[in-house]
Amino acid sequence: MKNKFLGTGDAGYHPLRKFRTVLSGLSYAVKYDFSVTYKLVLSVIVLIVAFAFRGWVDFLMVLVATTLVLMAELFNSAIEALCDFVEERHNEKIKVIKDIAAAAVGVSILLWVIVIGMELWSMLTSSPP
Ligand SMILES: Nc1ncnc2c1ncn2[C@@H]1O[C@H](COP(=O)(O)OP(=O)(O)OP(=O)(O)O)[C@@H](O)[C@H]1O
């Protein structure tokens, strides 16, 4: 693949190849990282219910919170993989790098739990129309 900054690899822009790369990264995360899988499943259920009841604000809130947590999880997984690739042994610098990446996930999970928790609560306690 072409690297714009290093000038290496094949030239040309291939939207389909980009899309395949995105799907490949997502499928790795969903297959091998349970914390990504269960958040996606729960979010999709809440999204479907919000969509069915035309709760557009709720739908958007869940969509934003899920996208943020998913992005943080994916970046964290990529950073963890890179760290483990360059250093298999215990290393205090690797610990700091991984802890910072994990903190990004923690912050986004806090938002996701609040949003999903409030949405589930309102769905379970509100009477059907
Ligand atoms: N090579 C290392 N050197 C020092 N500390 C490390 C190293 N690898 C992991 N750690 C510490 O262990 C923590 C957990 O790292 P690990 O790679 O096991 O992620 P994880 O908790 O299994 O994450 P996930 O569940 O997303 O895979 C890190 O945040 C870091 O504090």
The ligand as an SDF file (V2000), in Angstrom:
LIG
                    3D

 31 33  0  0  0  0  0  0  0  0999 V2000
    5.2020   -5.2070   28.0320 N   0  0  0  0  0  0  0  0  0  0  0  0
    4.6450   -4.6100   29.0950 C   0  0  0  0  0  0  0  0  0  0  0  0
    5.4250   -3.9150   29.9690 N   0  0  0  0  0  0  0  0  0  0  0  0
    4.8760   -3.3100   31.0480 C   0  0  0  0  0  0  0  0  0  0  0  0
    3.5710   -3.3340   31.3610 N   0  0  0  0  0  0  0  0  0  0  0  0
    2.7360   -3.9780   30.5350 C   0  0  0  0  0  0  0  0  0  0  0  0
    3.2240   -4.6570   29.3670 C   0  0  0  0  0  0  0  0  0  0  0  0
    2.1670   -5.2390   28.7410 N   0  0  0  0  0  0  0  0  0  0  0  0
    1.1000   -4.9100   29.4750 C   0  0  0  0  0  0  0  0  0  0  0  0
    1.4180   -4.1620   30.5400 N   0  0  0  0  0  0  0  0  0  0  0  0
    0.4850   -3.6290   31.5740 C   0  0  0  0  0  0  0  0  0  0  0  0
   -0.6680   -4.4280   31.6100 O   0  0  0  0  0  0  0  0  0  0  0  0
   -1.8230   -3.6510   31.2530 C   0  0  0  0  0  0  0  0  0  0  0  0
   -2.7440   -4.5040   30.4050 C   0  0  0  0  0  0  0  0  0  0  0  0
   -2.1090   -4.7120   29.1570 O   0  0  0  0  0  0  0  0  0  0  0  0
   -2.6220   -5.7940   28.1200 P   0  0  0  0  0  0  0  0  0  0  0  0
   -1.8250   -5.7010   26.8890 O   0  0  0  0  0  0  0  0  0  0  0  0
   -2.6910   -7.1080   28.8210 O   0  0  0  0  0  0  0  0  0  0  0  0
   -4.0530   -5.2400   27.8100 O   0  0  0  0  0  0  0  0  0  0  0  0
   -5.4440   -5.8520   28.2620 P   0  0  0  0  0  0  0  0  0  0  0  0
   -5.8110   -5.2950   29.5830 O   0  0  0  0  0  0  0  0  0  0  0  0
   -5.3980   -7.3170   28.0750 O   0  0  0  0  0  0  0  0  0  0  0  0
   -6.3550   -5.1480   27.2030 O   0  0  0  0  0  0  0  0  0  0  0  0
   -7.4030   -5.8240   26.2510 P   0  0  0  0  0  0  0  0  0  0  0  0
   -8.4050   -6.4810   27.1700 O   0  0  0  0  0  0  0  0  0  0  0  0
   -7.9410   -4.6500   25.4960 O   0  0  0  0  0  0  0  0  0  0  0  0
   -6.6140   -6.7800   25.4110 O   0  0  0  0  0  0  0  0  0  0  0  0
   -1.2860   -2.4150   30.5330 C   0  0  0  0  0  0  0  0  0  0  0  0
   -2.1620   -1.3090   30.6420 O   0  0  0  0  0  0  0  0  0  0  0  0
    0.0280   -2.1960   31.2550 C   0  0  0  0  0  0  0  0  0  0  0  0
   -0.1730   -1.5160   32.4790 O   0  0  0  0  0  0  0  0  0  0  0  0
  1  2  1  0
  2  3  1  0
  2  7  2  0
  3  4  2  0
  4  5  1  0
  5  6  2  0
  6  7  1  0
  6 10  1  0
  7  8  1  0
  8  9  2  0
  9 10  1  0
 10 11  1  0
 11 12  1  0
 11 30  1  0
 12 13  1  0
 13 14  1  0
 13 28  1  0
 14 15  1  0
 15 16  1  0
 16 17  2  0
 16 18  1  0
 16 19  1  0
 19 20  1  0
 20 21  2  0
 20 22  1  0
 20 23  1  0
 23 24  1  0
 24 25  2  0
 24 26  1  0
 24 27  1  0
 28 29  1  0
 28 30  1  0
 30 31  1  0
M  END
$$$$
